[in-house]
């Protein structure tokens, strides 16, 4: 079977099922597993590299206002590959390619995808939603038995995370300029780690926060999980945020940065690892090599 993945989370879920070798094209953001690197890239972004968070936020807001997609799809490549299955999403226009993006990109390229080509759209907003997407993929590729075994292991791991619960209020920020609250599965991760979410409940959507609302939520600790960024970038963002929080609201609690791409941003079973990292960092007070770093304690 020839499969094209248009988002990193779909690529990771395909790897969980053991079908990474079936991927004949991936998105420009796919980086896990390493075995897929070098495959043809079927997507691109209209947001240039090197912008500040504020500039990215402004570009995104403008594109949304104008009804433009943030991503492009190489329709000619899809036309050439003629895949059996295309993996995309319907969850968030900001995060990755949606079905409407595919349709728009295929116009004008004399697309002759086989009528049998299936477009599978992922929509998971919680751990159970991620599980459902995983089983939808498994059904599409006839790997349901493998999916059941994998989910049994993942669910057991999830339930083992919170060795202890503490009355510690944690604010995770999916963006810092401007600050955005955690949404979708992230509040679930906080709860699974035995912590209290200062902003955001399971199922919420991320939303902008003022410095006043941050102060009013009285967090004991702040975690920087800027969507689309790894640990090094988020360490830099966390240092900038720490200076603002000290000067504007007098916050002197813990601030840590995390590898958001690995642990928080993508609807995959890596969110389980993210909850484990939260537990290690904010409950046990231990940095996790390559995944979390304190910038203020």
Buried (B, 14 or more C-beta within 10 A) or exposed (E): EBBBBBBBBBBBBBBBBEBBEBBBBBBBBBBBEEEBEEBEBBBBBEBEEEEEBEEBBEBBEEBEEEEEBBBBBBBBBBBEBBBBBBBBBEBBBBBBBBBEBBEBBBEEBEBEBEEEBEBBBBBBBBBEBBBBBBBBBBEBBEBBEBBEEBBEEBBEBBEEBBEEEEEBBBBBBBBBBEBBBBBBBBBBBBBBBBBBBBBBEBEBEBBEBEBEBBBEBEBBBBBBBBBBBBBEBBBBBBBBBBEBBEEEBEBEBBBBBBBBBBBBBBBBBBBBBBBBBBBBBBBEEEBBEEBBBBBBE
